[in-house]
Structure formats: C-alpha cells, structure tokens
Amino acid sequence: MGKITLREAAQWCGGRVEEKYADRTFFGASNDSRKIQPGELFVVLQGERDGHDYIPAAMERGAAAALGSRQVGDYPMILVEDTRKALGDIARQERLRLNMKVVAVTGSVGKSTTKEMIACVLDGTYRVGKTPANHNNDIGMPMALLAMPEDTEVAVLEMGMNHFREIAYLASIGRPDVAVITNIGTMHIEHLGSMQGILQAKLEILEGMQENGRIILNGDDQLLWNRHKLYPVHTRYFGIQNPECDVLGSNISQQDGILSFQVHSGSLTFPAELALEGEHYVPDALAAVSVGLEMGVDAAKIQERLSRFRNMAGRQEILEIRGCTVIKDCYNAGPESMAAALNVLGHKPGRHIAVLGDMLELGVCTQAEHYRIGRIAAEKADVLMAYGPNAPRVIGGAITGGMNDRCAKAYDDQKKLAEALSRIARPGDAILVKGSRGMHMEQVLDLFGKEDTKAEV
C-alpha cells in the first residue's frame, strides 16, 4: 500500500504541518470519525457541527492525522484554508504518483452499474481499484483515490454531479485516460435547466482527460451520437439500436434470470451472458465490453468476467420476503430507471405490486414525470402504492392509464404504507420497491419484513 507523508501532502495542497509530525504517513482518508480506519487521514468538514470537534474521536480510533483549518490540541495536522480543495489537491497528486490508468464513468442512468461492470471486465487482466458504493462526488472520489493500493494498474472512477463544473473538477483530479458517458437523461434537470444543460455538464469530463485519451459514448443516445465531429478525441460508440456503433449488441433474450446477447465489434462476434434481469442492462455491459476491448482484454476473458458479474447491494436485488419475490431497487431512481424497473416487474410471474417513492431533482419536469411513471405502472402492475409528496401525481397517472382506483393509493407515512403492503401482499406476489435514495424506500421493506398481519385476499 502506498503511504503519503504529511510533508508530501502539505506540499501538494499548500498546507502547513509541524516538523515533528512531518514524516508521519497515512494511507486513505475518511471524513467520518465513527468509521475511520487506523492509519487514515481524518478530513475535517463543516456541516451542522464543526468537524474539528471530532478530531479527538478520530485520533482515538487510530487516525494518522487530521486535515483541518485550525490546530486542535497537540494532534498531528495538516493546516489549510479549505479542506475540500486540499483533499482534491492531495488526491490529484497521488493519482499522478501512482502512474495508473484511469477509466472515468458518468451519465444520467446506470453509471454505478457500468462502473462495476467495467471493473469486473478489467479485473484478472489488470490490478483494478474502483470507487466504492456512491463515492462519486468531490469528497468521496478523492478519498477513493487515496485508498488505491500502490500496485493499482487501473482505477475505475464514478463521477457524479448536480451542478455545472462539478464533473470538470472531478476530471481535473482523476485525469481520465478513458471516459465513458452512459446516456443523457432527466436526472438533475432541476439544477441544469434542460437536457442540453445536462449534456454540457457531462461533457465536462473531456476537460480533464489525459493527452491521447479515449471517450466511449452511447451511440443510441441522440445527444451523444456524432460527438466525435465536435471534439478532437478518439471516440468509440456502443449501442443496441444504431448499426453504426463500434460495439453493437443484438439477439437479446431473457430466461431464468439470465440475460443473453450477442456482441459485434468489427469482425469480432461473441455471445455474452449476465445474471441480471432487464434489457436495460445490455448498454451498461456494452460500455464495459468497449472499455475492455480498448484496453486489450480478449473476448474470452470479457465473456468469462461478465458471467461472473453481480450487481451492487440495493440495485435490483431479488429477495424472498414472506413468500413474495421482492425486487429491492432502492439505490436511486429517475424516470428512465423507474420505467425499466417496472418493465422487469411486469415480466415476473404472479400478481405485480409496485411500491414507488418519489424521484428527486427533476425540477420543472417533476409533476409530468411522476404522472408518466404512474401511467407506465398502470400497464405493468396490478397494485400501485406510491410514497412521497408527488405520490398523488403518480396515482393520478395510473388511474388515467386505466388502473382501478381501488388498486392505487398514495401514502405520506412509510409505516402506514408497510402495514398496508402487509395486508395486501400474499405468497407468490412480485413486489418492486424503488425510489430516489433520499426517499429511503429500504425502510419500507424493513418494516414489511417485520409486519405480522394476515394478508387480505
């Protein structure tokens, strides 16, 4: 594992450190004093409480030092004016010091799954590191870089954003050799104004790319297609609809929980399988195949690695609860992923129950998109239970779409929703639970699992 001295880190970020602590080393970083691991750098952030107050607790748990803006006690510290910026500066230099290749992934939908698939495809050919869970912002991504082992050959970094210039900042730290944009959707339109604004924000990833970098784009997305004519960067396209894509998927089928398809790239053709449900995962896999081929992974290895892939916790997990097949998809939600999840529910055997939380950050599109999802739910579900301020719009869309109003209800309390679900659900039902991360729909499942109410027939 690579260790950084406080002296080096202070030089990289323009900070100060007492000479007696200058040769102390750290590996990794954390801004949570409750979860910090021995030897990590504790990053002080200002929230509702002053992060400096947690330095003693972090040191007691074994932190090597703290990154803060004022001295606390006699603890080893790097002192800077702006800890967020300093964290980024340190991570930027560590990324360059490790001299590894970086694959950066962004997009409106599917970037976390695509990041995981890319890491899976490359693993076995390279020593691979990746951003964990949702560490895709100006705090999480730099901390992930600082945790990369010394022998990392390829780092796969997810880059998220809500506002303009956030991707540009992350790209300036990660300096991608390969950049992937999964698609341009409506997520975060509240802050970016339009689909063109979202496109502009995603394309900021080009600003930080290494010389001779390569970009991989969804060729089925009309906003991304033909971007190579506007930017002087080597570009490859993946897709399932546009026959001009460099990596094309065809013959998609779903059977017994296995998603199968053919991959075509020039004269190369090979079959691929994923232990996932839903055709919407094929473009994610094709993005991973594209990265693999760009980085010299042979087709047989790509096939083998994709067959091993398992999705992240909370991403379309299939659970058995009280005799029901439950699709737990609580990691996040936008209109595109919500529609895809409802389609998966509609293909499950048994009665279909959709438990949907609000989709956040849709701005002026909020009411229209919730109404539209309600109409889609009317086609895919027998029962609809919606939670959140926009639940009435979802229910309104479902009733307009033909769902009986006795089968569609809005809730403003998760406990009442879980109690109703317990009364309605019966063995053999298929239940989808999905919503934006801020809606905490996993709590509904926790409550549902604890309920002991007899089902209504």
C-alpha angles and dihedrals in degrees: 000000000000115000125200123207119226087239092058093045092049091051091049094052101031093249135139130242131180111255093234089063099035096102095048111116135214136189119202129352141238137186094202115085090196094058103032115128126221111276096022127125113248110223114209114218129180115236132137085319130037108264090215087073089069097054095095091051091048092050091049089056090054105269111166094217143327133251107216146138099242135033117260117196116308095314122136106260143168106219119211138154096237117029095190092054092043091052089053092047092052093047091048092056093043090053090054093043093055089053092210130148115257126210111192122198128197137152141122098267133023100012095129093049091044091050090052092047092049091050089049093050093048096043111098092033095053136018098255134200125183143181109269124234110323098342092137104120137081091283104034099044096051090047089051090053091051089054095055111119118245092250096052109137099181129023118197108205127189113212119198132177146179099188142034118283095022094103090045089056094047091047090052087059100040096039094202123221089191124025125194125196110191098193145309113256139155099273111125093009086135090074100029100048102220145011088267088055091052090049091051092050093049093048089059084086087079091065095071099040122128119249109278089020121163129222126206117201139182103256092196090063108089092207091056100038116105093012088135088075090062103040126051095227132112105262134191126184131211129191150125101233108038109075091200092067116119091226113035131184123209143160093042115187137168124209134156094347094309121116111207131187144151123250121213124188116162106303091344119101127169140154123249135192134197129190090229138103122231134053089237088080093064095079089050089053092047089054088053091047089051092053091046093052092045089054097047102259109151122236096250091055091047090052092049094047094048091051088057095049118120122183126244122271110275093023108111094318112179110222136174111225123168092339093308128116104235124197104205107198103155100133094098142316143213131163094272097049092041091055091047092050092049089052090054090050091051091059095052119103118250132029114333122229120183117199105186131182126199122285108230135212096030096127114188089002093061100098096039094048095047089049090049092050089051090056091050090048089055088061097045106033137057093201127030125196115179127191131196141039091303095048093104089058091052091050091046090054092049094051091047087050090058105268115143109251089229088065097048125065138163123222133194096186124061095207092055090047092052091047091052091046089052091054094046103039120087133178112287095032122128114223127192117199113187141148143129115300092251090061092064094214090171086076089064089056091048090053092044091053091053097046117103101190121135113250120251112238 
